[in-house]
């Protein structure tokens, strides 16, 4: 099991509840699934993508 950042863990919880796949998020952002996974695991900063992911998933107060 991957080790997620706090942001990544919260995003994944929401995605699981809503049956949203990483590839769906990646397609919406115009990036690869592995890039999104790297953001969730803290391997990439995702400065531009994190706010977009938070908005997409209605994550209040996240990605700051």
BAMIMAR-453933 format. One record per atom (N, C-alpha, C): x, y, z; residue number from 1. Coordinates in steps of 0.2 Angstrom, whole numbers. Example, Ala and Ser with C-alpha at 12.3 -4.5 7.8 and 13.67 -1.06 7.14 Angstrom:
+-------+-------+-------+-----+
!     x !     y !     z ! num !
+-------+-------+-------+-----+
!    66 !   -28 !    39 !   1 !
!    62 !   -22 !    39 !   1 !
!    66 !   -16 !    39 !   1 !
!    64 !   -11 !    35 !   2 !
!    68 !    -5 !    36 !   2 !
!    64 !     0 !    39 !   2 !
+-------+-------+-------+-----+
//
This chain:
+-------+-------+-------+-----+
!     x !     y !     z ! num !
+-------+-------+-------+-----+
!     4 !    -6 !     0 !   1 !
!     0 !     0 !     0 !   1 !
!     4 !     6 !     0 !   1 !
!     3 !    11 !    -4 !   2 !
!     7 !    17 !    -5 !   2 !
!     6 !    21 !     2 !   2 !
!    11 !    25 !     3 !   3 !
!    11 !    30 !     9 !   3 !
!     9 !    36 !     6 !   3 !
!     3 !    39 !     8 !   4 !
!     1 !    45 !     6 !   4 !
!     2 !    51 !    10 !   4 !
!     3 !    57 !     8 !   5 !
!     3 !    63 !    12 !   5 !
!    -4 !    64 !    15 !   5 !
!    -5 !    69 !    19 !   6 !
!   -11 !    70 !    22 !   6 !
!   -16 !    72 !    16 !   6 !
!   -14 !    76 !    12 !   7 !
!   -18 !    78 !     6 !   7 !
!   -20 !    72 !     2 !   7 !
!   -15 !    68 !     0 !   8 !
!   -16 !    62 !    -4 !   8 !
!   -21 !    57 !    -1 !   8 !
!   -20 !    56 !     6 !   9 !
!   -25 !    52 !     9 !   9 !
!   -32 !    54 !     9 !   9 !
!   -33 !    61 !    10 !  10 !
!   -39 !    64 !    10 !  10 !
!   -42 !    63 !     3 !  10 !
!   -38 !    65 !    -2 !  11 !
!   -41 !    65 !    -9 !  11 !
!   -43 !    57 !   -10 !  11 !
!   -39 !    53 !    -9 !  12 !
!   -40 !    46 !   -10 !  12 !
!   -47 !    43 !    -7 !  12 !
!   -48 !    45 !     0 !  13 !
!   -54 !    44 !     3 !  13 !
!   -60 !    46 !    -1 !  13 !
!   -60 !    52 !    -3 !  14 !
!   -65 !    55 !    -6 !  14 !
!   -66 !    52 !   -13 !  14 !
!   -61 !    50 !   -16 !  15 !
!   -61 !    47 !   -23 !  15 !
!   -64 !    40 !   -22 !  15 !
!   -63 !    36 !   -17 !  16 !
!   -65 !    30 !   -16 !  16 !
!   -73 !    30 !   -14 !  16 !
!   -75 !    35 !   -10 !  17 !
!   -82 !    36 !    -9 !  17 !
!   -86 !    38 !   -15 !  17 !
!   -83 !    41 !   -20 !  18 !
!   -87 !    44 !   -26 !  18 !
!   -85 !    39 !   -32 !  18 !
!   -81 !    34 !   -31 !  19 !
!   -79 !    30 !   -36 !  19 !
!   -76 !    34 !   -42 !  19 !
!   -71 !    38 !   -40 !  20 !
!   -67 !    42 !   -45 !  20 !
!   -60 !    38 !   -45 !  20 !
!   -58 !    37 !   -51 !  21 !
!   -51 !    34 !   -52 !  21 !
!   -46 !    39 !   -53 !  21 !
!   -40 !    37 !   -51 !  22 !
!   -34 !    42 !   -52 !  22 !
!   -34 !    44 !   -59 !  22 !
!   -35 !    39 !   -64 !  23 !
!   -35 !    41 !   -71 !  23 !
!   -40 !    46 !   -73 !  23 !
!   -46 !    46 !   -70 !  24 !
!   -51 !    51 !   -71 !  24 !
!   -48 !    58 !   -69 !  24 !
!   -45 !    59 !   -63 !  25 !
!   -42 !    65 !   -61 !  25 !
!   -36 !    67 !   -65 !  25 !
!   -32 !    62 !   -67 !  26 !
!   -27 !    64 !   -72 !  26 !
!   -29 !    67 !   -78 !  26 !
!   -34 !    64 !   -81 !  27 !
!   -37 !    66 !   -88 !  27 !
!   -40 !    73 !   -87 !  27 !
!   -43 !    74 !   -81 !  28 !
!   -46 !    81 !   -80 !  28 !
!   -41 !    86 !   -80 !  28 !
!   -35 !    84 !   -77 !  29 !
!   -29 !    89 !   -76 !  29 !
!   -25 !    89 !   -82 !  29 !
!   -25 !    84 !   -87 !  30 !
!   -21 !    84 !   -92 !  30 !
!   -14 !    82 !   -91 !  30 !
!   -13 !    77 !   -86 !  31 !
!    -7 !    74 !   -84 !  31 !
!    -8 !    67 !   -84 !  31 !
!    -2 !    63 !   -82 !  32 !
!    -3 !    56 !   -82 !  32 !
!    -5 !    54 !   -75 !  32 !
!    -8 !    48 !   -74 !  33 !
!   -10 !    45 !   -68 !  33 !
!    -4 !    44 !   -63 !  33 !
!     2 !    42 !   -66 !  34 !
!     8 !    42 !   -61 !  34 !
!    10 !    49 !   -58 !  34 !
!     9 !    54 !   -62 !  35 !
!    10 !    61 !   -59 !  35 !
!     5 !    62 !   -54 !  35 !
!    -1 !    61 !   -54 !  36 !
!    -6 !    62 !   -49 !  36 !
!    -4 !    58 !   -43 !  36 !
!    -2 !    51 !   -44 !  37 !
!     0 !    47 !   -39 !  37 !
!     6 !    50 !   -35 !  37 !
!    10 !    52 !   -39 !  38 !
!    16 !    55 !   -36 !  38 !
!    15 !    61 !   -31 !  38 !
!    10 !    65 !   -33 !  39 !
!     7 !    71 !   -29 !  39 !
!     4 !    68 !   -23 !  39 !
!     0 !    63 !   -23 !  40 !
!    -3 !    60 !   -17 !  40 !
!     2 !    57 !   -13 !  40 !
!     8 !    55 !   -15 !  41 !
!    13 !    52 !   -11 !  41 !
!    18 !    57 !    -9 !  41 !
!    18 !    63 !   -11 !  42 !
!    22 !    68 !    -9 !  42 !
!    29 !    68 !   -13 !  42 !
!    29 !    64 !   -18 !  43 !
!    35 !    63 !   -22 !  43 !
!    36 !    69 !   -27 !  43 !
!    31 !    73 !   -29 !  44 !
!    31 !    79 !   -33 !  44 !
!    26 !    84 !   -29 !  44 !
!    28 !    90 !   -30 !  45 !
!    25 !    95 !   -26 !  45 !
!    18 !    97 !   -29 !  45 !
!    17 !    96 !   -35 !  46 !
!    10 !    98 !   -38 !  46 !
!     7 !   104 !   -36 !  46 !
!    11 !   109 !   -36 !  47 !
!     9 !   116 !   -34 !  47 !
!     3 !   119 !   -38 !  47 !
!     3 !   117 !   -44 !  48 !
!    -3 !   120 !   -49 !  48 !
!    -8 !   115 !   -48 !  48 !
!    -7 !   108 !   -48 !  49 !
!   -12 !   103 !   -48 !  49 !
!   -16 !   102 !   -41 !  49 !
!   -13 !   103 !   -36 !  50 !
!   -16 !   102 !   -29 !  50 !
!   -22 !   106 !   -28 !  50 !
!   -22 !   113 !   -30 !  51 !
!   -28 !   117 !   -29 !  51 !
!   -34 !   114 !   -34 !  51 !
!   -32 !   112 !   -40 !  52 !
!   -37 !   110 !   -45 !  52 !
!   -40 !   103 !   -42 !  52 !
!   -36 !    99 !   -39 !  53 !
!   -38 !    93 !   -37 !  53 !
!   -43 !    94 !   -31 !  53 !
!   -41 !    98 !   -26 !  54 !
!   -45 !   100 !   -21 !  54 !
!   -52 !   103 !   -23 !  54 !
!   -52 !   107 !   -28 !  55 !
!   -58 !   110 !   -30 !  55 !
!   -62 !   105 !   -34 !  55 !
!   -59 !   100 !   -38 !  56 !
!   -62 !    95 !   -41 !  56 !
!   -66 !    90 !   -36 !  56 !
!   -63 !    89 !   -31 !  57 !
!   -65 !    84 !   -26 !  57 !
!   -69 !    88 !   -20 !  57 !
!   -70 !    95 !   -20 !  58 !
!   -73 !    99 !   -15 !  58 !
!   -70 !    98 !    -8 !  58 !
!   -63 !    98 !    -8 !  59 !
!   -59 !    97 !    -2 !  59 !
!   -59 !   104 !     1 !  59 !
!   -63 !   106 !     6 !  60 !
!   -62 !   112 !     9 !  60 !
!   -56 !   113 !    13 !  60 !
!   -53 !   119 !    12 !  61 !
!   -47 !   121 !    15 !  61 !
!   -41 !   117 !    14 !  61 !
!   -40 !   113 !     8 !  62 !
!   -35 !   109 !     7 !  62 !
!   -30 !   112 !     2 !  62 !
!   -24 !   109 !     1 !  63 !
!   -19 !   111 !    -4 !  63 !
!   -17 !   118 !    -3 !  63 !
!   -16 !   120 !     3 !  64 !
!   -13 !   127 !     4 !  64 !
!    -6 !   127 !     6 !  64 !
+-------+-------+-------+-----+
//
